[in-house]
């Protein structure tokens, strides 16, 4: 028996190395019968399953993720094959989210009584979607302190892996929490309602939309999925993301925090928006609805503000935001590291130069640490590619500015490594 295990963040490269037919099954060749066989194989899943982890792919070859004294089983390989099939497997996985067959993986509580819970991350994260689950978050105590994962639980979480949603049927958090679609019809109905219309043809654009909509770890996950399933599109998307102008996202977030709920008078908002635009520019103002809807459940003030100030803004079809903060750009530079195209090198170096210009244009005290992180992310890719002097100049400047602060250490380290 095992406690819940979280796998590392997924990256590109889904190689399967098994003699079982699953290892050689491609999305192009897989039939409905093949997919059903793979799902049948999930009953043998053991404690090393990735299917009930938030992110289902590891950054090593599958066999390397297992302890030295344990090799992946047929069931483990079936699970990997289903993940590799991606959107082609979704219809069958949806059909099986209520499959009550037990696997060989049992989760145990840490001494407290286990609880059941309705816990679901919807397809459309910005809208009052939780209305579809009116008792969202309700809990009830279970009679048992353990839970054996069902095939339906694994299918449920694998769908989450494929569509970039955190769908975890059971996990330990002080006690064992069970949020199983096998036990709770609300969860099974919700996931089927959200994803039954996602075709293989739609999936590519869906991932691109996910990348544009989520400037956080979920963006990195979506980008890794795009790289895995549609590598030919990943470079184009990466270049578009990197080529955007920078803006002071810290100032924009502070503006919303301070002024959004100070009043619900539209004339007040218009006045404050005009002040913000005069100080930070029209581009920064255009980013306000994007920032607002990223983490919003549409409170009264947020919803009214959007309808008043940005009536044509649709958060479900907003496309790529026109700008990015230095922190977001730093994250993007990091997760495109596996893409080696010269065009991406050029875009990364351009980002660094824009960051220097952005920093020099005025006071950026609140985002200085993000500019530093961006510079360090860029040099990690660009060192030795003909631009070292630009990085030396920036690092020397920051060392002078920081004095004896421990924050100088990464700059000093890079100065010792860069060629003269």
N, C-alpha and C positions, 0 to 999 in steps of 0.2 A: 504494500500500500504506500501511497505517496501523497505528499502535499502538492499544492498547485505550483507549477514551474513556469516562469516567464522566459520566453525565448528572446534573443537579441533582436534588434531592429532588422528588418529584412533588407536585403540588397539584391542587385541583379545577379543572375547566374543560377539557374535552377537545374543542376545536373542530377541525373538519376543513374546510379551505378548498381543495378541489380540484375540477376538472371531471371527474375520473375517478369511476366509479361508487362507488368506495370512500368517497368523501367524503360521499355521501348515504345510505350504508347504515346503518340503525339496527339495534339488537339485536332489535327487534320484527320487522323485515322480513327480516332475513338468513336465507337458506336454507343448507342444507348445501353446495349447489353454489356459492353466493356465497362462502362461507368457503373452500372449496377453491380458488376463483379467486384469492382474496387470498393464500393460502399459495403458490400457483404464482408469484405476483408477487414473492415474496421472493428469487427467484434474482437479481434485479437490484439487491439492496441494496448500497450503497456504504459508504464509510468513515464516513458520518454516521449510520449506523444507530443507533437507540436500543435495538433489540431485544436486543443482547448487553450492554447496560449494566445495572447493578444496579437502577436505578429508571427505568422506561421513559417517564415523562411529564415534560416540562419545564414551567416555570411561565409560559411565554409561548405565544402562538399557534405552531403547528408551524412555519410558514414563517419565524418570527423566530429560530429556533434555528439556522438555517443561515447560513454566511458570506454577505456581500453578493454575492459573485461566484458563489454556488452556490445553486441552488434545489432543493427536494425533488423527487425523481423519483417515477415511478409506484410503484416498489418501496417507497420511503419512506412513501408515502401508504397503500399496502396494509398495511404494518406498523402504522401509526397506526390504521387502521380495525380491525385485529384487536385491538389493545389496547382500543379503544373498545368493542368487543363484549364484552369481559370474559369472564364465566363461560360465555357461549354459545359462545365459541370454544374452550374448553378441550378438549372431546372430540376435535376435529379436530387441535388442536395436539399432544395426547398421541399421536395416531395417527402424527404426522409427526416425532416426536423422533428417529427413526432415518433420516429422509430425508437421503440422502447427496448430493443435488444441491448443487453449489457455488454460493455467492454471489459477488459481486464485491469482497468485503472480505477482505483478507489481512492477518494480523497477523504481525509479524516479531519475532525475538528481539533483545535488546540485546547481541549479540555472543557470548553463551554458547549452548551446545547447548540446544535446547528439551527440555522434559520432559512426560510424560503423568502425570496424577494422578487418583485417585478423590477427588472433592471434592463434597460434597452437603449441602445443608441440608434436613433432613426436615420433614415436616408437623408432627409432634409433637416439639417441641424438648426437652421434658423426659420422657425415658424412655430406656431403653437401645436406642434405635432403631438405633444404628450396628451392632447385631448383624446387621441386614439387609444390611450391607455389611462383611463380616468383614475385608476388606483396606482399609478406609477409610484414606485418606491415603497409600497406597502410591504410589511414584513410579517411573518408568522413563524412561531417556533416549531421545530420539527421534533419528532419523537426519537430520531436517530442522531448520532454524532458522526456519521460517515455518509458518504454518497458515492455510489458507483456510477461512473459516467456511462451514458447511453449512446448508441450510435447517433441518435438524433441530436444529442448535445455536440458531438464532434462535427456533424454536418452544419449545425447552426454556427459554430465558431469558425469553421472553414469558410463559410460564406462571408463572415466578417473579415477574415484575412484577405479574401479576394476583392471585396468591395471597399476596403479601407474603413471598417467600422469595428469598434471594440465590442464584440459580442462574446462574452465569457459566461458559460453556463454554470460554473462553480469556481469559487476561489476562497482562499483563507484571508480574512481580515479580522484579527482578534478571535473570530470564530469562523466556522465554515458557512459560507453564504451560497445558496443554491438558487440560480436563476435559470431554470431549465425549461426549454420549450416543450419537452416531453411531458413535464408535469403541469405546465401552465399554458393553456390554449391561447391566452392573450399574446404571449410572446411568439408563438407559432403563427398566429394570425397576422401579427405586426410585421414579421420578417417576410412573410409571403406577400402581404399587401405592398410592401416597399420595393421588393426586388423581382416580382414575377414578370414585370414588363421589361426588364433589362435584357436586351438582345446582345448577341456577340458583336453585332455591328455597332450598337450604341456604346459598348463598353470602352472602346478606345477614347471616344470623346468624353465619356463620363470621367475617366481618369484625368484627362487634361483639365476638365472643369474642377475636379477635386484639387489639383495642383494649384490652380489659380485662386481657389476659394479659401485655402488653408495655409496661412504663413506660419506654420509651426511644425511639430513632429509629424502631424498628419499629412502635411505637404510632402515631407521627405518620404513617408510611406507610399503615398500615391505616386511619387516620382519613381521610386524603386519598382513598383508594380508596372508602371509604364515601361521602364527600362527592361524589365523581365519579359513582358508580353509583347511589347511593340518598340523594340530598341531603335527602329528607324525614326520614330517620332520624338524620342527622348532628347536628342541633340537640338532639334528645332525648338522645342519647348524651353530647354535650358537657355539657349541664346536669347529668346524673347524675354525670359525672366531677368537675365543678367543685364540686358540692355536698357532697362527702365531707369528713369532718373531717381535720385535719392530725395527723400524729404524727411523732415523732423517729426518722426512718428511719436516721439516722447511728448513734444509740445501739443500735438493733436490729441493724444490720449488725455493729457492733463486738462486740455480745454473741455473735452467731453465730461470728464469727472467733475470739474468745477461748475460748469454752466448748465449742464443738461437738466438737472433736477432743481436748479435754483428757481425756476419758474416754468409754467406751462403756457406762457403768453407768447404767441408767435412773433409779435413785434419785438419782444426781448430777444428771442433767438436770432431774428434777422439782424438786429443791431450787433449782437455778439459775433455772429458769423462774419459780418462785414469787418469788424475789428480784427478778427482772426485772419481773414483774407488779406487785409492791408499789411499785416505784420509778416505772415508766412507765405503768402502767395495763393493764387487760384488753384495750383496743383495740390497743395496741402489741403485746401478746403475740399477739393473733390474727393479726397481720401477719407473724409469724415464718415460717410455712410458705410464704407468698407470696414473701418475700424469698429464702428458701432455694432454691426451685424455679425462680426466674427464670434463674439462670445455672448450674444444676446439671446434671451428667451422672449424678447419683445415685451418689456415692461410698459406700463402706461406711458411714461415719459419718452422712452426710446421710440415706441411706435408712433406716437403723435409727432415727435420731432422729425422722424423720417418722412411721414406723410406730408408734413408742412414744408420742410426745407428741401427735400429731395423727392418730390412726388413721383418722378419717373424711375426711381431706383428700385430695381427688383433684385433682391439678394439671391434669388434662386437662379438668376440668369444674368449676373452682373459681368461675367467674363473676367479677364485678367485685370487686376487693379493697375492704374496707370503709373504708380510709383511704388517704391519700397523703402522702408527704413533701413539704416545700416545694419541693425541686428538681423533682420530678415535676410538681407543680402549676404551676410556672413554665413548664415545657415545654408543658403542656396549654394554658395561656393564650396562648402564642405560636402554636400551630398551629390554634387556633380563630379566629384573627384575621379570616379571610375570612367568617365567619358573623356577620351584622350584627344579629341579632334582639335586641330589648330584653331579653328574658329572659336572654340570655347576658351582656349588660352587667351585669344585676343579679347574676348568679352570680359574675362576675369581681370585682365590688366586694365581694361577700360574702367571697370568698376572701381579698382583701386585709385585710379587717377581722379575719377569723379568724387570719391570719398575725400581725397585731399582737397579738392576744390570746394567741396561742401563744408569741410572743416574750416577752411581759410576764409569762407564767405562771411562768417560772423560767429557769434557765440553759440557753441554747441556743447556747453558743459554737461547737459543732461544726457547727451548721446555720445560723449567722447569715448566712454568705455566700449560702446558698440562699434565706433569707428576703429578703435584699436583692435577689437576682435576681427573686424573685417580685414584690416591690413594683415594680421597674422594668418588668417585663412587664405588670403591671396598669395602671400609669400610662400606658404606651404606648397602651393601648386606651381608657382612661377619661378622659384629660386633656380638659378643657373640657366635661365632661358633668355638672358640678355637684358634684364631689367633690374639687376641687383642694386645698382647705384640708387635707383629711386627708393627702394626699400631701406637702404642704409641711411639715406637722408632723413626719411620719416622716423626711423627708429632712433637715430641720434637726436633728433628734435624732441621726441617724447622722453628720452632719458634726461635731457636737460630740464624739461618741464617738470618731470616727476621727482627729480632730486634723489633722495634716499628712500623713496617709497619702494616697498617690495614689488610693486607693479612693474618695475623696470626689468625684472628678471627675464621675461620672454624676449624682450627687445635686445637685451645684452646677449642672450643665447644666440639669437639670429645674427647679430652683428659678428659674432665669432665664427659663424658658419658661412656667411656670404663671401663670395670671392671679390677681390679688388682687381 
